[in-house]
Amino acid sequence: MNIQTGFVQISTRGHSDIVDITPQIHEILTKSGMQEGQLTVFATGATAAVTTIEYEPGLLRDIPETLDRIASEGAHYHHDATWGDGNGHSHVRAALIGASLTVPFISGRMLLGTWQQIVFVDCDNRSRQRKIPVQLIGK
């Protein structure tokens, strides 16, 4: 078994900005030379998340709108009272989506569905520079 780590670097707008990182992850996998195994994508930071979606305009609107209904920016959060940074909703949203994703790969290709892309969701209330680790284990 072999373990390799790469990074995807992106700029985000915050406010549930959704960024398709599939091409960058594909490039990391290709450069690794690995043919079979698993890769894990991890959202560092407590206000970001990683998941899969069909990356299309409707969902790019539906997901932030749904997150706003579930964890509204204007609601009261104890986190905001503790830190005064106004991003309690960001932490809740990120926790609901999740911080990591594991994807199997065979013959050097991720086993994603036809319309399935890996996305990074920045739930924070400001723009950020994000460095996303991608760790591969396989042969």
Contacts in CASP RR format, 6 or more apart in sequence:
PFRMAT RR
TARGET T0000
AUTHOR 0000-0000-0000
METHOD contacts of the structure
MODEL  1
MNIQTGFVQISTRGHSDIVDITPQIHEILTKSGMQEGQLTVFATGATAAV
TTIEYEPGLLRDIPETLDRIASEGAHYHHDATWGDGNGHSHVRAALIGAS
LTVPFISGRMLLGTWQQIVFVDCDNRSRQRKIPVQLIGK
1 137 0 8 1.000
1 138 0 8 1.000
1 139 0 8 1.000
2 34 0 8 1.000
2 136 0 8 1.000
2 137 0 8 1.000
2 138 0 8 1.000
2 139 0 8 1.000
3 135 0 8 1.000
3 136 0 8 1.000
3 137 0 8 1.000
3 138 0 8 1.000
4 32 0 8 1.000
4 34 0 8 1.000
4 135 0 8 1.000
4 136 0 8 1.000
5 133 0 8 1.000
5 134 0 8 1.000
5 135 0 8 1.000
5 136 0 8 1.000
6 28 0 8 1.000
6 133 0 8 1.000
6 134 0 8 1.000
6 135 0 8 1.000
6 136 0 8 1.000
7 131 0 8 1.000
7 132 0 8 1.000
7 133 0 8 1.000
7 134 0 8 1.000
8 21 0 8 1.000
8 24 0 8 1.000
8 25 0 8 1.000
8 28 0 8 1.000
8 41 0 8 1.000
8 120 0 8 1.000
8 131 0 8 1.000
8 132 0 8 1.000
8 134 0 8 1.000
9 129 0 8 1.000
9 130 0 8 1.000
9 131 0 8 1.000
9 132 0 8 1.000
10 19 0 8 1.000
10 21 0 8 1.000
10 120 0 8 1.000
10 129 0 8 1.000
10 130 0 8 1.000
10 132 0 8 1.000
11 127 0 8 1.000
11 128 0 8 1.000
11 129 0 8 1.000
11 130 0 8 1.000
12 19 0 8 1.000
12 120 0 8 1.000
12 122 0 8 1.000
12 124 0 8 1.000
12 127 0 8 1.000
12 128 0 8 1.000
12 129 0 8 1.000
12 130 0 8 1.000
13 122 0 8 1.000
13 127 0 8 1.000
14 122 0 8 1.000
14 123 0 8 1.000
14 124 0 8 1.000
14 125 0 8 1.000
14 126 0 8 1.000
14 127 0 8 1.000
14 128 0 8 1.000
15 64 0 8 1.000
15 122 0 8 1.000
15 124 0 8 1.000
15 125 0 8 1.000
16 63 0 8 1.000
16 64 0 8 1.000
16 67 0 8 1.000
16 68 0 8 1.000
16 93 0 8 1.000
16 121 0 8 1.000
16 122 0 8 1.000
16 123 0 8 1.000
17 121 0 8 1.000
17 122 0 8 1.000
18 53 0 8 1.000
18 55 0 8 1.000
18 60 0 8 1.000
18 63 0 8 1.000
18 64 0 8 1.000
18 119 0 8 1.000
18 120 0 8 1.000
18 121 0 8 1.000
19 119 0 8 1.000
19 120 0 8 1.000
19 121 0 8 1.000
19 122 0 8 1.000
20 55 0 8 1.000
20 117 0 8 1.000
20 118 0 8 1.000
20 119 0 8 1.000
21 41 0 8 1.000
21 118 0 8 1.000
21 119 0 8 1.000
21 120 0 8 1.000
21 132 0 8 1.000
22 55 0 8 1.000
22 110 0 8 1.000
22 112 0 8 1.000
22 117 0 8 1.000
22 118 0 8 1.000
22 119 0 8 1.000
25 39 0 8 1.000
25 41 0 8 1.000
25 103 0 8 1.000
25 110 0 8 1.000
25 118 0 8 1.000
25 134 0 8 1.000
26 110 0 8 1.000
28 39 0 8 1.000
28 134 0 8 1.000
28 136 0 8 1.000
29 39 0 8 1.000
29 105 0 8 1.000
29 108 0 8 1.000
29 109 0 8 1.000
29 110 0 8 1.000
29 136 0 8 1.000
30 108 0 8 1.000
32 136 0 8 1.000
33 108 0 8 1.000
34 105 0 8 1.000
34 108 0 8 1.000
34 136 0 8 1.000
34 138 0 8 1.000
34 139 0 8 1.000
35 105 0 8 1.000
35 106 0 8 1.000
35 107 0 8 1.000
35 108 0 8 1.000
35 139 0 8 1.000
36 105 0 8 1.000
36 106 0 8 1.000
36 107 0 8 1.000
36 108 0 8 1.000
36 138 0 8 1.000
36 139 0 8 1.000
37 104 0 8 1.000
37 105 0 8 1.000
37 106 0 8 1.000
37 136 0 8 1.000
37 137 0 8 1.000
37 138 0 8 1.000
37 139 0 8 1.000
38 102 0 8 1.000
38 103 0 8 1.000
38 104 0 8 1.000
38 105 0 8 1.000
38 136 0 8 1.000
38 137 0 8 1.000
38 138 0 8 1.000
39 102 0 8 1.000
39 103 0 8 1.000
39 105 0 8 1.000
39 110 0 8 1.000
39 134 0 8 1.000
39 135 0 8 1.000
39 136 0 8 1.000
39 137 0 8 1.000
40 100 0 8 1.000
40 101 0 8 1.000
40 102 0 8 1.000
40 103 0 8 1.000
40 134 0 8 1.000
40 135 0 8 1.000
40 137 0 8 1.000
41 50 0 8 1.000
41 100 0 8 1.000
41 101 0 8 1.000
41 103 0 8 1.000
41 118 0 8 1.000
41 132 0 8 1.000
41 133 0 8 1.000
41 134 0 8 1.000
42 50 0 8 1.000
42 99 0 8 1.000
42 100 0 8 1.000
42 132 0 8 1.000
42 133 0 8 1.000
42 134 0 8 1.000
42 135 0 8 1.000
43 49 0 8 1.000
43 50 0 8 1.000
43 94 0 8 1.000
43 98 0 8 1.000
43 99 0 8 1.000
43 100 0 8 1.000
43 120 0 8 1.000
43 121 0 8 1.000
43 130 0 8 1.000
43 132 0 8 1.000
44 130 0 8 1.000
44 131 0 8 1.000
44 132 0 8 1.000
44 133 0 8 1.000
45 94 0 8 1.000
45 99 0 8 1.000
46 91 0 8 1.000
46 94 0 8 1.000
46 95 0 8 1.000
47 87 0 8 1.000
47 90 0 8 1.000
47 91 0 8 1.000
47 93 0 8 1.000
47 94 0 8 1.000
47 122 0 8 1.000
47 123 0 8 1.000
47 124 0 8 1.000
48 94 0 8 1.000
48 99 0 8 1.000
48 120 0 8 1.000
48 121 0 8 1.000
48 122 0 8 1.000
48 123 0 8 1.000
48 124 0 8 1.000
48 128 0 8 1.000
48 130 0 8 1.000
49 93 0 8 1.000
49 94 0 8 1.000
49 96 0 8 1.000
49 97 0 8 1.000
49 98 0 8 1.000
49 99 0 8 1.000
49 120 0 8 1.000
49 121 0 8 1.000
49 123 0 8 1.000
50 97 0 8 1.000
50 98 0 8 1.000
50 99 0 8 1.000
50 100 0 8 1.000
50 101 0 8 1.000
50 118 0 8 1.000
50 119 0 8 1.000
50 120 0 8 1.000
50 121 0 8 1.000
50 132 0 8 1.000
51 97 0 8 1.000
51 98 0 8 1.000
51 101 0 8 1.000
51 118 0 8 1.000
51 119 0 8 1.000
51 121 0 8 1.000
52 101 0 8 1.000
52 112 0 8 1.000
52 116 0 8 1.000
52 117 0 8 1.000
52 118 0 8 1.000
52 119 0 8 1.000
53 59 0 8 1.000
53 63 0 8 1.000
53 116 0 8 1.000
53 117 0 8 1.000
53 119 0 8 1.000
54 115 0 8 1.000
54 116 0 8 1.000
54 117 0 8 1.000
55 117 0 8 1.000
55 119 0 8 1.000
56 115 0 8 1.000
63 121 0 8 1.000
67 93 0 8 1.000
67 96 0 8 1.000
67 123 0 8 1.000
70 92 0 8 1.000
70 93 0 8 1.000
70 96 0 8 1.000
71 89 0 8 1.000
71 92 0 8 1.000
71 93 0 8 1.000
71 96 0 8 1.000
72 89 0 8 1.000
73 89 0 8 1.000
73 125 0 8 1.000
74 89 0 8 1.000
75 89 0 8 1.000
77 86 0 8 1.000
77 88 0 8 1.000
77 89 0 8 1.000
77 91 0 8 1.000
77 92 0 8 1.000
79 85 0 8 1.000
79 86 0 8 1.000
79 87 0 8 1.000
79 88 0 8 1.000
79 91 0 8 1.000
80 86 0 8 1.000
80 87 0 8 1.000
80 88 0 8 1.000
85 125 0 8 1.000
86 125 0 8 1.000
87 124 0 8 1.000
87 125 0 8 1.000
89 123 0 8 1.000
89 125 0 8 1.000
90 123 0 8 1.000
90 124 0 8 1.000
90 125 0 8 1.000
91 123 0 8 1.000
93 121 0 8 1.000
93 123 0 8 1.000
94 121 0 8 1.000
94 123 0 8 1.000
97 121 0 8 1.000
97 123 0 8 1.000
101 118 0 8 1.000
103 110 0 8 1.000
103 111 0 8 1.000
103 112 0 8 1.000
103 118 0 8 1.000
104 110 0 8 1.000
104 111 0 8 1.000
105 111 0 8 1.000
105 136 0 8 1.000
112 118 0 8 1.000
120 130 0 8 1.000
120 132 0 8 1.000
122 128 0 8 1.000
122 130 0 8 1.000
END
